[in-house]
Amino acid sequence: MLELTDTQIGTWVATFILPLFRVTAVLMTMPIFGTRMLPARVRLYVAVAITVVIVPALPPLPEFAPLSLRGLLLCAEQVIVGALFGLSLQLLFQAFVIAGQVVAVQMGMAFASMVDPANGVNVAVISQFMTMLVSVLFLLMNGHLVAFEVLTESFTTLPVGNALVVNQFWELAGRLGWVFGAGLLLILPAIAALLVVNIAFGVMTRAAPQLNIFSIGFPLTLVMGMFIFWVGLADILSHYQALASEALQWLRELARAR
């Protein structure tokens, strides 16, 4: 009869449970996989499948007694590291959300909002369109595969038990400014064009005071805004590749933060 000692059971649990915590935290916080559109049970199944695949390629993991204080601390460490990775990918998507929100305000569509099924919050319609667009591009360009590759490498560069460093938190905080900058850069041509349209309406109002700006200006601003957004969409798509490459490269740097 096969007998297992407590040490063997602890080693087996450590081999799978610690990577599982890190992988699950990434899937719960990263874009697309971490949204409400994907049930939590499905995410857990995916996390278990990924863990089973990558565990044989991982370096030796520390042994710990199940339910010990050290074991709980190691599990908490993996959750924090995984959440950092997932949130860092969220920054790329939030740049497009900010871009959509800004252009919606300029077009007069700030009140045209809908519930985002992914996150359960109200966002502008343009922001929702941008979110769906960047989600499709992210999957088509295999961004999720790059993220999983970096996650696997992180077990070597950020080994269990020595994964948390202060630089990771400073790096994440420093990237918040990048989100706003990238969002404005994406939509800056549309903002400039809409500003010219508003200036033109202002000149027309001064030249012809009898012109009802409320009944003519707002609909025309909306129509012109939609046309300008459509024309500038090709520019946004070209910017996506550069921003996505920068975000994924930064994810690799985060995995090597020391």
VMD Tcl script that draws the C-alpha trace (Angstrom):
set ca {
  {0.00 0.00 0.00}
  {1.33 3.42 -0.97}
  {1.89 5.65 2.04}
  {2.47 9.39 1.81}
  {4.24 11.32 4.54}
  {3.34 14.84 5.60}
  {6.51 16.10 3.93}
  {5.59 14.50 0.61}
  {2.08 15.91 0.76}
  {3.44 19.35 1.62}
  {5.87 19.20 -1.30}
  {3.11 18.17 -3.69}
  {0.81 20.92 -2.45}
  {3.58 23.52 -2.73}
  {4.37 22.39 -6.25}
  {0.89 23.20 -7.50}
  {-0.78 25.56 -5.03}
  {1.75 28.41 -5.17}
  {1.87 28.68 -8.98}
  {-1.92 28.30 -9.01}
  {-2.34 31.35 -6.76}
  {-0.15 33.50 -9.02}
  {-1.82 32.32 -12.24}
  {-5.31 32.75 -10.78}
  {-4.53 36.29 -9.59}
  {-3.36 37.22 -13.09}
  {-6.49 35.80 -14.72}
  {-8.75 37.53 -12.20}
  {-7.25 40.98 -12.83}
  {-6.03 41.03 -16.44}
  {-8.21 42.40 -19.27}
  {-10.70 40.14 -21.09}
  {-10.10 37.10 -18.84}
  {-10.74 39.09 -15.68}
  {-14.08 40.55 -16.78}
  {-17.58 39.52 -15.75}
  {-18.23 38.14 -19.22}
  {-16.07 35.14 -18.33}
  {-17.54 33.20 -15.37}
  {-15.29 32.76 -12.34}
  {-15.57 28.98 -12.64}
  {-14.23 29.09 -16.20}
  {-11.35 31.31 -15.10}
  {-10.52 28.82 -12.35}
  {-10.52 25.93 -14.82}
  {-8.24 27.89 -17.15}
  {-5.93 28.72 -14.23}
  {-5.70 25.06 -13.21}
  {-4.99 24.01 -16.81}
  {-2.24 26.62 -17.21}
  {-0.71 25.64 -13.86}
  {-0.61 21.95 -14.78}
  {1.12 22.82 -18.06}
  {3.79 25.16 -16.65}
  {4.62 23.40 -13.36}
  {7.03 20.85 -14.94}
  {9.08 23.72 -16.41}
  {9.33 25.72 -13.18}
  {12.41 25.89 -10.96}
  {12.27 24.09 -7.58}
  {9.77 25.67 -5.23}
  {10.26 26.10 -1.47}
  {8.76 23.50 0.82}
  {6.31 24.60 3.48}
  {3.85 23.00 5.84}
  {0.23 23.29 4.72}
  {-1.76 25.89 6.67}
  {1.41 27.25 8.29}
  {2.10 30.98 8.64}
  {4.91 30.75 6.09}
  {2.58 29.00 3.67}
  {-0.05 31.73 4.02}
  {2.57 34.44 3.46}
  {3.85 32.68 0.34}
  {0.31 32.40 -1.02}
  {-0.32 36.09 -0.31}
  {2.93 36.95 -2.11}
  {1.80 35.06 -5.21}
  {-1.58 36.81 -5.21}
  {0.07 40.24 -5.01}
  {2.55 39.48 -7.79}
  {-0.20 38.10 -10.02}
  {-2.42 41.11 -9.34}
  {0.45 43.46 -10.26}
  {0.85 41.70 -13.61}
  {-2.87 41.79 -14.33}
  {-3.29 45.44 -13.36}
  {-0.29 46.44 -15.48}
  {-2.08 45.00 -18.53}
  {-5.24 46.86 -17.54}
  {-3.36 50.15 -18.01}
  {-3.19 49.58 -21.78}
  {-6.97 49.14 -21.97}
  {-7.67 52.09 -19.69}
  {-5.72 54.37 -22.05}
  {-8.29 53.62 -24.76}
  {-11.17 54.07 -22.30}
  {-9.84 57.53 -21.39}
  {-9.46 58.39 -25.07}
  {-13.08 57.42 -25.73}
  {-14.31 59.37 -22.71}
  {-12.48 62.55 -23.76}
  {-13.71 62.48 -27.36}
  {-17.26 61.72 -26.18}
  {-17.22 64.87 -24.04}
  {-15.95 66.94 -26.97}
  {-18.69 65.54 -29.23}
  {-21.45 66.22 -26.72}
  {-22.00 62.53 -26.00}
  {-20.89 62.61 -22.37}
  {-24.40 61.59 -21.23}
  {-24.67 58.85 -23.85}
  {-23.44 56.10 -21.57}
  {-24.12 52.41 -21.19}
  {-23.31 49.73 -18.66}
  {-20.05 48.02 -19.49}
  {-20.88 44.29 -19.26}
  {-17.22 43.53 -18.58}
  {-16.87 45.67 -15.45}
  {-20.43 46.59 -14.49}
  {-19.88 50.38 -14.57}
  {-21.32 53.14 -16.74}
  {-18.99 54.28 -19.52}
  {-19.44 56.47 -22.59}
  {-20.58 54.66 -25.72}
  {-17.35 55.66 -27.49}
  {-15.33 54.23 -24.58}
  {-17.24 50.96 -24.83}
  {-16.51 50.81 -28.56}
  {-12.82 51.47 -27.90}
  {-12.74 48.73 -25.25}
  {-14.22 46.18 -27.64}
  {-11.83 47.28 -30.38}
  {-8.70 46.97 -28.24}
  {-9.91 43.60 -26.86}
  {-10.20 42.18 -30.37}
  {-6.80 43.58 -31.37}
  {-5.20 42.24 -28.18}
  {-6.40 38.71 -28.94}
  {-5.66 38.88 -32.68}
  {-2.07 39.99 -32.02}
  {-1.59 37.21 -29.41}
  {-1.11 39.64 -26.55}
  {-2.58 37.10 -24.14}
  {0.01 34.51 -25.21}
  {2.83 36.98 -24.57}
  {1.35 37.71 -21.14}
  {1.25 33.99 -20.27}
  {4.84 33.61 -21.50}
  {5.98 36.45 -19.24}
  {4.00 34.90 -16.38}
  {5.86 31.61 -16.83}
  {9.23 33.40 -16.96}
  {8.37 35.32 -13.80}
  {8.72 32.16 -11.70}
  {12.42 32.23 -12.62}
  {13.04 35.99 -12.47}
  {10.77 36.48 -9.44}
  {11.08 33.18 -7.56}
  {8.56 32.17 -4.96}
  {9.61 33.52 -1.58}
  {11.58 36.41 -3.06}
  {9.12 37.86 -5.55}
  {8.08 41.15 -3.96}
  {10.36 44.14 -4.40}
  {9.67 47.84 -3.87}
  {10.57 48.65 -7.48}
  {7.46 46.85 -8.72}
  {5.12 49.18 -6.86}
  {7.04 52.29 -7.92}
  {7.00 51.11 -11.54}
  {3.24 50.57 -11.45}
  {2.60 53.96 -9.84}
  {4.84 55.66 -12.40}
  {2.86 54.16 -15.27}
  {-0.37 55.86 -14.22}
  {0.80 59.06 -15.90}
  {1.54 57.06 -19.04}
  {-2.11 55.99 -19.19}
  {-3.41 59.57 -19.37}
  {-0.68 60.60 -21.79}
  {-1.34 57.66 -24.11}
  {-5.10 58.26 -23.99}
  {-4.75 61.91 -24.98}
  {-2.19 61.06 -27.66}
  {-4.61 58.59 -29.23}
  {-7.41 61.11 -29.57}
  {-5.49 64.40 -29.89}
  {-6.18 64.86 -33.65}
  {-9.93 64.44 -33.05}
  {-9.82 66.92 -30.16}
  {-8.03 69.50 -32.33}
  {-10.50 69.02 -35.20}
  {-13.51 69.36 -32.90}
  {-11.98 72.48 -31.39}
  {-11.80 74.00 -34.88}
  {-15.46 73.06 -35.44}
  {-16.50 74.74 -32.18}
  {-14.50 77.85 -33.06}
  {-16.24 77.95 -36.45}
  {-19.63 77.80 -34.74}
  {-18.57 80.61 -32.43}
  {-17.59 82.80 -35.38}
  {-20.88 81.98 -37.13}
  {-22.83 82.95 -34.02}
  {-21.05 86.29 -33.83}
  {-21.57 86.95 -37.52}
  {-25.24 85.92 -37.47}
  {-26.69 86.37 -33.95}
  {-30.08 85.12 -35.14}
  {-28.53 81.69 -35.73}
  {-29.82 79.29 -33.06}
  {-26.64 77.56 -31.95}
  {-28.54 75.16 -29.68}
  {-30.71 73.71 -32.45}
  {-28.02 73.70 -35.16}
  {-24.65 73.62 -33.44}
  {-25.06 70.59 -31.21}
  {-26.37 68.20 -33.91}
  {-23.69 69.36 -36.35}
  {-21.01 68.96 -33.69}
  {-22.18 65.40 -33.08}
  {-22.23 64.56 -36.80}
  {-18.84 66.16 -37.41}
  {-17.46 64.42 -34.33}
  {-18.58 61.01 -35.57}
  {-17.06 61.70 -38.99}
  {-13.76 62.91 -37.48}
  {-13.64 59.89 -35.16}
  {-14.23 57.56 -38.13}
  {-11.46 59.24 -40.16}
  {-9.05 59.10 -37.22}
  {-9.80 55.45 -36.47}
  {-7.04 54.28 -38.82}
  {-4.57 56.41 -36.85}
  {-5.77 54.87 -33.60}
  {-5.20 51.37 -34.96}
  {-1.65 52.24 -35.98}
  {-0.97 53.67 -32.52}
  {-2.28 50.51 -30.85}
  {0.62 48.36 -31.99}
  {3.18 50.78 -30.55}
  {1.31 51.14 -27.25}
  {0.72 47.39 -26.92}
  {4.38 46.64 -27.62}
  {5.40 49.20 -25.00}
  {2.95 47.78 -22.45}
  {4.09 44.19 -22.99}
  {7.74 45.23 -22.86}
  {7.07 47.01 -19.59}
  {5.39 43.83 -18.33}
  {8.63 41.96 -19.02}
  {10.59 44.64 -17.15}
  {8.16 44.37 -14.24}
  {8.80 40.62 -14.12}
  {12.53 41.35 -13.84}
  {12.23 44.25 -11.36}
  {15.06 44.20 -8.88}
}
mol new
graphics top color blue
foreach p $ca { graphics top sphere $p radius 0.5 }
foreach p [lrange $ca 0 end-1] q [lrange $ca 1 end] { graphics top cylinder $p $q radius 0.2 }
display resetview
